[in-house]
Amino acid sequence: MKYSNKKSNIKITIFLICILVFVGGALFDFYSRIQQRILELQLDVDAEILLGNDIYMLIWKIIIAVILLCGIIVYYTNKEKKQYMHEIDEKKKSEKELKEKADRDYLTGLFNRRSGEEQVERFLEKEAENSEVCHAFIIMDLDNFKLLNDTFGHQIGDLALKEVADVLYRHFHAEDIIYRLGGDEFAVLMKNIPIHIIPKNMQVLLGKILKIYEQKDKAVTLSASVGIALWPAHGEKLKELYKKADYALYHVKKKGKASFEIYKEHQEGDI
């Protein structure tokens, strides 16, 4: 687009130069003919000078007019170009905002399930031949969330979801993929994390999420349960990782909630 506009301006400039040269040449030729005619008629010198001055003034007026015309054309050409570029920028900005709205969960601002899963799948496809690193896929479910909603209403429930989303956003790295599965469930792909760091990371996370909501004589403790599956040990596709992490989450819920588990093969038989 920039190249096209530049090329267009060059064409306009060449065209105006051609007009200027043509007009100048025509006037010069006209002036030469007048001088020749004066000589032929043997007019006096004063008459020649006066006529010559008039013609020179005419030439300069035309040159100035052409220059002004060039300036006006260039000004409006640039103005239109700026307006066009501004409209393009606004359109791109609008399209970006629409895409972000489509990719984001309306309540928490995190990626929604569709967008999150697409990003995880694309990332895992790129990592297919890089089996030396470990990625952790986690599913997190809030404990007592239904009780919180029933006790204090959906406004407090929505507030709790926003607060949990903020904890997740601040806790994980910028390159990790965080998204809301729906309801009170969230998912995260922790990229390139050593296995021995995961337990400590989860303990800190659960401590940040733990919160008591109180109103008058009522209180509800909100906590979280987490199931974890490792890539590539437990699967190389999102579908496999999700299934294994869900098994681990079920095992945590069965044992008493507010904890985390890394998938083990025997957990499938416990369901």
PyMOL commands that set and color helices and strands:
alter all, ss='L'
color gray80, all
select helices_A, chain A and resi 2-41+45-103+113-126+145-152+154-171+195-209+238-255+265-270
alter helices_A, ss='H'
color red, helices_A
select strands_A, chain A and resi 135-143+177-182+185-190+211-215+218-231+260-262
alter strands_A, ss='S'
color yellow, strands_A
deselect
rebuild
show_as cartoon
